Amino acid sequence: MARLHQLPGFFTFAYRIMALKTMTCFEPRFSFFRSVFQRTGACLAGATTVALLGLTGSPVAAADPFRLEDPHSIGEQTEAAFYAFFKEGNYVEAERHLAAAEQTEADEPMVQAMLASLAYLDGDFEELAARAEQTQTVASNLIASDPLRGHLYSAVGTFLEGAYLLKTEGGVRGVPAALSMLQQVFDHLEQAERISRTDPELSVVKGYMDLLLAVNLPFANPQQAIERLENYGYPVYLTQRGVALAYRDLKQYDKALAAVDKALEAAPNNPELLALQAQIYARLDQREKSLASYETALTYQEQLPAQIALQIQYERCKIADVVSNEECSIQFEAGSFE
């Protein structure tokens, strides 16, 4: 069965779970839930955490990475963190902006959601739990003034709490507990959809979630989710990333390549998009182009979390065919490549 592997993710799981992943197509040691949560965590985790393409207008308008019209008040530092996280793929800069945002924009739930995502990547699961709770608290407070985003991030915070339970309590106890939270997630998303079904931010979150379900469940049709991302979601580098992932996992590689190329037009220096392009080239048997994209992606590895950079190195090692796949796996497990 196909998987929405990698970005963004998020979202991991049976939890319509807000998905966003992008990269780990070969991952030898990352479980499905973990890989989805990573990308998804980061991807849902920012309201699905979407990125930002510049907006025009006043400072408030400029601080909404999702909406070109009728912007919501999100915050300049939050927006900057978002750009760094999802447009540039620069986690170092994202953390710097999030530290500032936590001081000046503490009433923005996306701040807590992105911090929760980073905690997950760092393996700090108690911090993840705390940030998930804070996401829900801040989102609940936001419902009165911005009900669409308040309900959306209430769903995100509940999802993040489910990620914590899955990771810390294991499958036997964690899965039932996480699944029991599904109704809360769906209820909040339904409330948000009643306000504006075509809202760009909501469309990104829901689009990724629906894609994850569509490529993992029999008889599901991903086309509706793809159309939602393309018609209503924004920004382009995030929506087309999701479309590329969907077509990749559906083995429609020409369409996947076209989508990731569109994403890269909007975010040409994003190492995770470059790695996704490299994956797709590899599946099209275009080895030299794949290697070139991996090499370019790795020029940005200092700005990535260590495990993501290591994953890209592993995938490049397999495509380069200088050593055996077994040796690539050994070096991956050792945490370094020669």
C-alpha positions in Angstrom: 0.0 0.0 0.0 1.3 3.4 -0.9 2.5 5.8 1.8 2.7 9.5 1.9 6.3 9.3 2.9 7.8 12.2 4.3 7.0 16.7 5.0 5.8 18.7 6.8 4.8 16.8 8.0 2.7 15.5 9.4 0.6 13.7 9.6 1.0 10.7 10.6 -1.4 8.5 11.0 -4.6 7.1 11.2 -5.6 10.1 12.7 -6.6 11.9 9.7 -3.9 13.1 11.3 -2.7 15.8 9.7 -0.1 15.0 7.6 2.9 16.5 6.0 5.8 14.6 5.2 8.3 14.8 2.6 11.3 13.0 2.6 12.0 9.7 4.1 11.2 7.4 1.3 14.0 4.9 2.0 14.2 5.4 5.8 15.7 2.2 7.2 15.1 2.9 10.8 12.4 5.4 11.2 8.9 3.9 11.7 6.0 5.1 9.7 4.5 7.0 12.6 7.7 8.7 13.4 8.5 9.8 9.9 5.0 11.1 9.4 5.0 12.9 12.7 8.3 14.5 11.9 7.2 16.0 8.7 3.8 16.3 9.9 4.5 17.5 13.1 6.4 20.1 11.5 3.7 20.5 9.1 0.7 20.4 11.0 2.6 21.8 13.7 2.5 25.0 12.1 -0.9 25.2 11.4 0.2 22.9 9.4 2.6 25.0 9.4 2.7 26.3 6.2 5.0 28.6 4.8 5.0 32.0 3.7 5.2 33.8 0.5 5.3 37.4 0.9 2.1 39.3 1.4 1.6 42.9 0.6 0.1 45.6 2.8 0.4 46.7 6.4 2.6 44.9 9.0 -0.4 42.9 10.1 -1.2 41.8 6.6 2.5 40.9 6.0 2.3 38.6 9.0 -0.1 36.1 7.5 1.8 33.5 5.5 -1.4 31.9 4.2 -3.7 34.6 2.9 -3.2 37.1 0.2 -6.6 38.6 1.0 -8.3 39.2 4.3 -5.2 38.3 6.3 -5.5 37.2 9.9 -3.2 38.6 12.6 -0.4 36.1 13.2 2.7 38.0 14.1 5.9 39.1 12.4 8.3 36.8 14.3 5.9 33.9 13.9 5.8 34.6 10.2 9.6 34.8 10.0 9.9 31.5 11.8 7.4 30.0 9.4 9.4 31.2 6.4 12.6 29.8 7.8 11.0 26.5 8.7 9.0 25.8 5.6 10.2 28.0 2.7 13.9 28.0 3.4 14.2 24.7 5.3 16.4 26.5 7.8 15.7 25.1 11.2 18.4 27.1 12.9 16.8 30.4 11.9 13.4 29.1 12.7 14.4 28.4 16.3 15.8 31.8 16.6 12.6 33.5 15.4 10.5 31.2 17.6 12.5 32.2 20.7 11.6 35.8 19.9 8.0 35.0 19.0 7.5 33.2 22.3 8.3 36.5 24.1 6.3 38.9 21.9 3.6 36.8 20.3 2.7 34.3 23.0 -0.9 34.4 22.1 -0.2 32.8 18.7 -0.9 29.0 18.7 1.4 28.4 15.7 4.3 29.3 17.9 3.6 26.6 20.4 2.8 24.1 17.6 6.1 24.7 15.8 8.0 24.5 19.1 6.2 21.2 19.8 7.4 19.9 16.4 11.0 20.9 17.1 10.7 19.1 20.5 9.6 16.0 18.7 12.5 16.1 16.3 14.9 16.6 19.3 13.4 13.6 21.0 12.3 15.7 24.0 8.9 14.1 24.4 8.0 15.8 27.7 8.6 19.2 26.0 6.3 17.9 23.2 3.6 17.1 25.7 3.9 20.5 27.3 3.8 22.4 24.0 0.9 20.4 22.8 -1.1 21.4 25.9 0.0 25.0 25.4 -1.1 24.9 21.8 -4.6 23.8 22.9 -4.8 26.4 25.6 -3.7 29.3 23.3 -6.0 28.0 20.5 -8.9 27.8 22.9 -8.4 31.4 23.9 -8.2 32.4 20.2 -11.7 31.0 19.4 -13.5 34.1 20.6 -11.5 36.5 18.3 -10.5 34.2 15.4 -12.8 31.1 15.6 -11.4 29.5 12.3 -7.8 29.5 13.5 -8.8 28.8 17.1 -10.6 25.6 16.1 -7.9 24.7 13.6 -5.1 24.9 16.2 -7.2 23.2 18.8 -7.3 20.2 16.3 -3.5 20.6 15.8 -2.8 20.6 19.6 -4.9 17.6 20.1 -3.1 15.8 17.3 0.3 16.7 18.9 -1.0 15.3 22.2 -1.8 12.1 20.3 1.7 12.0 18.9 3.1 12.2 22.4 0.9 9.3 23.6 1.9 7.1 20.7 5.6 7.7 21.3 5.7 7.3 25.0 3.0 4.7 25.7 3.7 2.4 22.7 1.2 0.8 20.4 -0.8 -1.2 22.9 -1.8 1.7 25.1 -0.9 4.7 22.9 -2.9 3.8 19.8 -6.3 3.4 21.5 -5.6 6.6 23.5 -4.7 8.5 20.3 -7.6 7.2 18.4 -10.0 8.2 21.2 -8.9 11.8 20.5 -9.9 11.6 16.9 -13.4 12.8 17.4 -12.1 16.0 19.1 -9.9 16.6 16.1 -12.7 16.1 13.6 -15.1 18.2 15.7 -12.7 21.2 15.7 -12.0 20.8 12.0 -15.7 20.7 11.2 -16.2 23.9 13.1 -13.4 25.6 11.1 -14.9 24.4 7.8 -18.3 25.8 8.7 -16.6 29.2 8.9 -14.7 28.9 5.6 -14.3 25.7 3.8 -11.9 27.3 1.2 -9.6 29.1 3.7 -6.0 28.6 2.5 -4.6 27.6 5.9 -7.4 25.2 6.6 -7.1 23.8 3.1 -3.4 23.0 3.6 -4.0 21.1 6.8 -7.0 19.3 5.6 -5.5 18.7 2.2 -2.5 16.9 3.7 -4.6 14.9 6.1 -6.9 13.8 3.3 -3.9 12.8 1.1 -2.5 10.7 3.9 -5.8 8.8 4.2 -6.2 8.5 0.4 -2.8 6.9 -0.3 -3.1 4.6 2.7 -6.7 3.4 2.6 -8.1 1.1 -0.1 -10.8 2.5 -2.4 -9.9 6.1 -1.4 -9.5 8.7 -4.1 -6.7 11.2 -3.5 -7.8 13.5 -6.4 -10.2 15.5 -4.2 -7.4 16.2 -1.7 -5.0 17.1 -4.5 -7.6 19.5 -6.0 -8.2 21.1 -2.6 -4.5 21.8 -2.2 -4.1 23.2 -5.7 -7.3 25.2 -5.7 -7.5 26.6 -2.2 -4.2 26.1 -0.4 -1.4 28.5 -0.1 1.6 29.0 -0.3 2.6 27.3 -3.5 5.8 25.7 -2.1 3.8 23.9 0.5 0.8 22.9 -1.5 2.8 21.7 -4.4 5.1 19.8 -2.0 2.0 17.9 -0.9 0.9 17.3 -4.4 4.3 16.0 -5.3 4.3 13.6 -2.3 0.9 12.3 -3.3 1.8 11.6 -6.9 5.2 10.1 -5.8 3.4 7.6 -3.6 0.9 6.9 -6.3 3.8 6.1 -8.6 2.8 8.9 -11.0 6.4 10.2 -11.1 6.1 12.6 -14.0 3.3 14.5 -12.2 5.3 14.3 -9.0 8.2 15.9 -10.7 6.1 18.7 -12.2 4.7 19.5 -8.8 8.0 19.5 -7.0 9.5 21.7 -9.7 6.6 24.2 -9.1 7.4 24.1 -5.4 11.1 24.8 -6.1 10.2 27.7 -8.3 8.7 29.3 -5.1 11.4 28.1 -2.7 14.6 27.2 -4.8 16.9 26.9 -1.8 14.8 24.5 0.4 17.0 21.4 1.0 14.0 19.2 1.7 12.3 20.1 -1.5 15.6 19.4 -3.3 15.8 16.0 -1.6 12.3 15.3 -2.7 13.1 16.2 -6.3 16.1 13.9 -6.0 13.9 11.0 -4.9 11.6 11.5 -7.8 14.4 11.7 -10.3 15.7 8.4 -8.9 12.4 6.7 -9.4 12.4 8.0 -13.0 15.8 6.4 -13.4 17.5 9.7 -13.9 20.4 9.0 -11.7 22.7 11.9 -12.6 19.9 14.5 -12.0 19.1 12.7 -8.8 22.7 12.9 -7.6 22.9 16.6 -8.5 19.8 17.4 -6.5 21.1 15.5 -3.5 24.4 17.2 -3.7 22.7 20.6 -3.8 20.5 19.7 -0.9 23.5 18.7 1.2 25.1 22.1 0.7 22.4 23.3 3.2 22.9 20.4 5.7 24.2 22.7 8.5 20.7 24.3 8.7 18.9 21.0 9.1 18.3 18.8 12.1 21.0 16.1 12.2 18.6 13.2 11.5 17.2 14.9 8.4 20.6 15.7 7.0 21.6 12.1 7.8 18.6 10.8 5.9 19.5 12.8 2.8 23.1 11.5 3.0 21.8 7.9 3.2 19.5 8.4 0.2 22.4 9.9 -1.8 24.7 7.0 -0.8 22.3 4.5 -2.2 21.9 6.4 -5.5 25.7 7.1 -5.9 26.3 3.3 -5.9 29.9 3.8 -4.7 29.5 1.4 -1.8 26.9 -1.3 -1.3 23.4 -0.6 0.1 24.4 -2.6 3.1 27.4 -0.3 3.7 25.1 2.7 3.3 22.8 1.3 6.0 25.8 0.7 8.3 27.0 4.2 7.9 23.5 5.5 8.5 23.2 3.5 11.7 26.6 4.8 12.8 25.4 8.4 12.3 28.0 9.5 9.7 29.0 9.1 6.1 32.5 9.1 4.8 
